[in-house]
Structure formats: C-alpha cells, structure tokens
Amino acid sequence: MRNDLYSLMNEFNNMFYDGGYKGFPLDVIETENGYRVVAEIPGVKKEDIKLEFEDGILTLSAHMPKVDHNTKYLIHERSNQKLRRTINFGDIKEDEIKASYENGLLLVDITTKKEEKTKKTIEIQ
C-alpha cells in the first residue's frame, strides 16, 4: 500500500498541517479484497463527516460540534475543531467504496483493483 517514507511524511503532514486541522486516530487494515479504515471520531454527527477520494487519496474530514462561548464554563477543554486525515491508496475501485458510522467509529471499506495476470507468447523473429 504505502512505503515507510510516504507513511512517515503523511503522519508528519497530518501532525503539523497549518490549515487549522487536527488529526484523529485511525487504523488501516488489509482485507481479502482491499482495505478497511477504522477512524475514531467520537462526538461528531454523521452529517458532519465528509469523505472524498481523488487521485488515489482518501480524505476524511469532520467538524466537532460548536461550543457555546457565552456559557460560563468551570472546565473548558473542548473546542470547535476541524479534523482531517489523508491516506494514499493508489489504484482502487472508486465506485465500490462503502462507509458507515456508528458509536463514534467511522468504517470505510475499500476494494483494490486486481491486476489480471496474462500469459503471452512472444514470437521470435
């Protein structure tokens, strides 16, 4: 799927992205037909999660619920955050991407394109 250098650079970019986005924990699991992404995004409504796939890159983004700044908080640790992660998958079947969200876990199933191996006899001239 990815080489170690790309993976390291992707994590670095996700940690220090300067567009005001923060990351969230996720796992990428290899399956029989491709991959499954499991992302933890608790406290976010399904409608506030966006998935995009372009040029082999899956982008997961979400907006945390707005915090009422007129409220007098005794402890205030939550903020209005934009969350985003990107993962490079390369050549996959875009029309077969499936996603579900339940109990704070986003599940994205991705099917890879299988390379068909062909045998060809080459004539010697």
C-alpha positions as protocol buffer text, in pm:
chain_id: "A"
residue {
  index: 1
  type: MET
  ca { x: 0 y: 0 z: 0 }
}
residue {
  index: 2
  type: ARG
  ca { x: 247 y: 267 z: 113 }
}
residue {
  index: 3
  type: ASN
  ca { x: 616 y: 266 z: 166 }
}
residue {
  index: 4
  type: ASP
  ca { x: 762 y: 362 z: 503 }
}
residue {
  index: 5
  type: LEU
  ca { x: 890 y: 701 z: 385 }
}
residue {
  index: 6
  type: TYR
  ca { x: 549 y: 802 z: 249 }
}
residue {
  index: 7
  type: SER
  ca { x: 383 y: 684 z: 570 }
}
residue {
  index: 8
  type: LEU
  ca { x: 625 y: 889 z: 780 }
}
residue {
  index: 9
  type: MET
  ca { x: 574 y: 1200 z: 567 }
}
residue {
  index: 10
  type: ASN
  ca { x: 195 y: 1157 z: 577 }
}
residue {
  index: 11
  type: GLU
  ca { x: 200 y: 1137 z: 957 }
}
residue {
  index: 12
  type: PHE
  ca { x: 429 y: 1442 z: 973 }
}
residue {
  index: 13
  type: ASN
  ca { x: 195 y: 1642 z: 747 }
}
residue {
  index: 14
  type: ASN
  ca { x: -108 y: 1536 z: 950 }
}
residue {
  index: 15
  type: MET
  ca { x: 60 y: 1646 z: 1274 }
}
residue {
  index: 16
  type: PHE
  ca { x: 175 y: 1986 z: 1151 }
}
residue {
  index: 17
  type: TYR
  ca { x: -78 y: 2078 z: 884 }
}
residue {
  index: 18
  type: ASP
  ca { x: -108 y: 2456 z: 902 }
}
residue {
  index: 19
  type: GLY
  ca { x: -467 y: 2486 z: 782 }
}
residue {
  index: 20
  type: GLY
  ca { x: -616 y: 2468 z: 1130 }
}
residue {
  index: 21
  type: TYR
  ca { x: -691 y: 2098 z: 1107 }
}
residue {
  index: 22
  type: LYS
  ca { x: -614 y: 1838 z: 1371 }
}
residue {
  index: 23
  type: GLY
  ca { x: -587 y: 1463 z: 1324 }
}
residue {
  index: 24
  type: PHE
  ca { x: -771 y: 1174 z: 1486 }
}
residue {
  index: 25
  type: PRO
  ca { x: -667 y: 814 z: 1547 }
}
residue {
  index: 26
  type: LEU
  ca { x: -727 y: 560 z: 1275 }
}
residue {
  index: 27
  type: ASP
  ca { x: -624 y: 212 z: 1168 }
}
residue {
  index: 28
  type: VAL
  ca { x: -584 y: 82 z: 813 }
}
residue {
  index: 29
  type: ILE
  ca { x: -639 y: -292 z: 797 }
}
residue {
  index: 30
  type: GLU
  ca { x: -559 y: -507 z: 494 }
}
residue {
  index: 31
  type: THR
  ca { x: -855 y: -727 z: 397 }
}
residue {
  index: 32
  type: GLU
  ca { x: -906 y: -1002 z: 141 }
}
residue {
  index: 33
  type: ASN
  ca { x: -1038 y: -754 z: -120 }
}
residue {
  index: 34
  type: GLY
  ca { x: -856 y: -435 z: -22 }
}
residue {
  index: 35
  type: TYR
  ca { x: -852 y: -227 z: 296 }
}
residue {
  index: 36
  type: ARG
  ca { x: -1069 y: -121 z: 588 }
}
residue {
  index: 37
  type: VAL
  ca { x: -1017 y: 215 z: 755 }
}
residue {
  index: 38
  type: VAL
  ca { x: -1136 y: 242 z: 1115 }
}
residue {
  index: 39
  type: ALA
  ca { x: -1135 y: 601 z: 1242 }
}
residue {
  index: 40
  type: GLU
  ca { x: -1229 y: 723 z: 1590 }
}
residue {
  index: 41
  type: ILE
  ca { x: -1436 y: 1039 z: 1564 }
}
residue {
  index: 42
  type: PRO
  ca { x: -1648 y: 1046 z: 1882 }
}
residue {
  index: 43
  type: GLY
  ca { x: -1900 y: 1322 z: 1942 }
}
residue {
  index: 44
  type: VAL
  ca { x: -1942 y: 1406 z: 1574 }
}
residue {
  index: 45
  type: LYS
  ca { x: -2269 y: 1363 z: 1386 }
}
residue {
  index: 46
  type: LYS
  ca { x: -2265 y: 1156 z: 1068 }
}
residue {
  index: 47
  type: GLU
  ca { x: -2376 y: 1465 z: 873 }
}
residue {
  index: 48
  type: ASP
  ca { x: -2061 y: 1649 z: 987 }
}
residue {
  index: 49
  type: ILE
  ca { x: -1825 y: 1390 z: 837 }
}
residue {
  index: 50
  type: LYS
  ca { x: -1704 y: 1421 z: 479 }
}
residue {
  index: 51
  type: LEU
  ca { x: -1526 y: 1156 z: 272 }
}
residue {
  index: 52
  type: GLU
  ca { x: -1355 y: 1235 z: -59 }
}
residue {
  index: 53
  type: PHE
  ca { x: -1145 y: 1023 z: -291 }
}
residue {
  index: 54
  type: GLU
  ca { x: -931 y: 1181 z: -561 }
}
residue {
  index: 55
  type: ASP
  ca { x: -618 y: 1064 z: -743 }
}
residue {
  index: 56
  type: GLY
  ca { x: -574 y: 763 z: -514 }
}
residue {
  index: 57
  type: ILE
  ca { x: -603 y: 969 z: -195 }
}
residue {
  index: 58
  type: LEU
  ca { x: -883 y: 923 z: 58 }
}
residue {
  index: 59
  type: THR
  ca { x: -955 y: 1233 z: 269 }
}
residue {
  index: 60
  type: LEU
  ca { x: -1161 y: 1205 z: 587 }
}
residue {
  index: 61
  type: SER
  ca { x: -1269 y: 1532 z: 746 }
}
residue {
  index: 62
  type: ALA
  ca { x: -1509 y: 1627 z: 1024 }
}
residue {
  index: 63
  type: HIS
  ca { x: -1617 y: 1926 z: 1229 }
}
residue {
  index: 64
  type: MET
  ca { x: -1654 y: 1897 z: 1603 }
}
residue {
  index: 65
  type: PRO
  ca { x: -1976 y: 2039 z: 1748 }
}
residue {
  index: 66
  type: LYS
  ca { x: -1975 y: 2412 z: 1808 }
}
residue {
  index: 67
  type: VAL
  ca { x: -1905 y: 2520 z: 2163 }
}
residue {
  index: 68
  type: ASP
  ca { x: -2119 y: 2796 z: 2312 }
}
residue {
  index: 69
  type: HIS
  ca { x: -1872 y: 3070 z: 2405 }
}
residue {
  index: 70
  type: ASN
  ca { x: -2138 y: 3263 z: 2601 }
}
residue {
  index: 71
  type: THR
  ca { x: -2159 y: 2985 z: 2859 }
}
residue {
  index: 72
  type: LYS
  ca { x: -1966 y: 3019 z: 3185 }
}
residue {
  index: 73
  type: TYR
  ca { x: -1756 y: 2702 z: 3198 }
}
residue {
  index: 74
  type: LEU
  ca { x: -1593 y: 2566 z: 3512 }
}
residue {
  index: 75
  type: ILE
  ca { x: -1372 y: 2343 z: 3296 }
}
residue {
  index: 76
  type: HIS
  ca { x: -1344 y: 2405 z: 2922 }
}
residue {
  index: 77
  type: GLU
  ca { x: -1132 y: 2158 z: 2724 }
}
residue {
  index: 78
  type: ARG
  ca { x: -1337 y: 2110 z: 2407 }
}
residue {
  index: 79
  type: SER
  ca { x: -1311 y: 2347 z: 2116 }
}
residue {
  index: 80
  type: ASN
  ca { x: -1461 y: 2396 z: 1771 }
}
residue {
  index: 81
  type: GLN
  ca { x: -1210 y: 2189 z: 1575 }
}
residue {
  index: 82
  type: LYS
  ca { x: -1176 y: 2085 z: 1215 }
}
residue {
  index: 83
  type: LEU
  ca { x: -1040 y: 1731 z: 1186 }
}
residue {
  index: 84
  type: ARG
  ca { x: -876 y: 1581 z: 879 }
}
residue {
  index: 85
  type: ARG
  ca { x: -669 y: 1280 z: 773 }
}
residue {
  index: 86
  type: THR
  ca { x: -548 y: 1174 z: 429 }
}
residue {
  index: 87
  type: ILE
  ca { x: -440 y: 827 z: 317 }
}
residue {
  index: 88
  type: ASN
  ca { x: -286 y: 733 z: -17 }
}
residue {
  index: 89
  type: PHE
  ca { x: -428 y: 406 z: -151 }
}
residue {
  index: 90
  type: GLY
  ca { x: -335 y: 429 z: -517 }
}
residue {
  index: 91
  type: ASP
  ca { x: -542 y: 232 z: -765 }
}
residue {
  index: 92
  type: ILE
  ca { x: -874 y: 127 z: -613 }
}
residue {
  index: 93
  type: LYS
  ca { x: -1231 y: 75 z: -729 }
}
residue {
  index: 94
  type: GLU
  ca { x: -1379 y: 416 z: -650 }
}
residue {
  index: 95
  type: ASP
  ca { x: -1737 y: 307 z: -714 }
}
residue {
  index: 96
  type: GLU
  ca { x: -1706 y: 32 z: -451 }
}
residue {
  index: 97
  type: ILE
  ca { x: -1603 y: 249 z: -153 }
}
residue {
  index: 98
  type: LYS
  ca { x: -1850 y: 192 z: 132 }
}
residue {
  index: 99
  type: ALA
  ca { x: -1868 y: 378 z: 462 }
}
residue {
  index: 100
  type: SER
  ca { x: -2066 y: 352 z: 784 }
}
residue {
  index: 101
  type: TYR
  ca { x: -2061 y: 542 z: 1112 }
}
residue {
  index: 102
  type: GLU
  ca { x: -2179 y: 417 z: 1449 }
}
residue {
  index: 103
  type: ASN
  ca { x: -2088 y: 490 z: 1811 }
}
residue {
  index: 104
  type: GLY
  ca { x: -1804 y: 725 z: 1716 }
}
residue {
  index: 105
  type: LEU
  ca { x: -1636 y: 482 z: 1474 }
}
residue {
  index: 106
  type: LEU
  ca { x: -1618 y: 553 z: 1102 }
}
residue {
  index: 107
  type: LEU
  ca { x: -1566 y: 237 z: 893 }
}
residue {
  index: 108
  type: VAL
  ca { x: -1457 y: 274 z: 531 }
}
residue {
  index: 109
  type: ASP
  ca { x: -1423 y: -37 z: 314 }
}
residue {
  index: 110
  type: ILE
  ca { x: -1208 y: -3 z: 3 }
}
residue {
  index: 111
  type: THR
  ca { x: -1172 y: -257 z: -277 }
}
residue {
  index: 112
  type: THR
  ca { x: -847 y: -263 z: -470 }
}
residue {
  index: 113
  type: LYS
  ca { x: -824 y: -327 z: -841 }
}
residue {
  index: 114
  type: LYS
  ca { x: -685 y: -673 z: -905 }
}
residue {
  index: 115
  type: GLU
  ca { x: -415 y: -692 z: -1166 }
}
residue {
  index: 116
  type: GLU
  ca { x: -505 y: -964 z: -1407 }
}
residue {
  index: 117
  type: LYS
  ca { x: -205 y: -1177 z: -1493 }
}
residue {
  index: 118
  type: THR
  ca { x: -194 y: -1270 z: -1856 }
}
residue {
  index: 119
  type: LYS
  ca { x: 31 y: -1505 z: -2040 }
}
residue {
  index: 120
  type: LYS
  ca { x: 150 y: -1405 z: -2381 }
}
residue {
  index: 121
  type: THR
  ca { x: 368 y: -1600 z: -2620 }
}
residue {
  index: 122
  type: ILE
  ca { x: 614 y: -1378 z: -2799 }
}
residue {
  index: 123
  type: GLU
  ca { x: 717 y: -1477 z: -3145 }
}
residue {
  index: 124
  type: ILE
  ca { x: 1089 y: -1462 z: -3212 }
}
residue {
  index: 125
  type: GLN
  ca { x: 1174 y: -1308 z: -3547 }
}
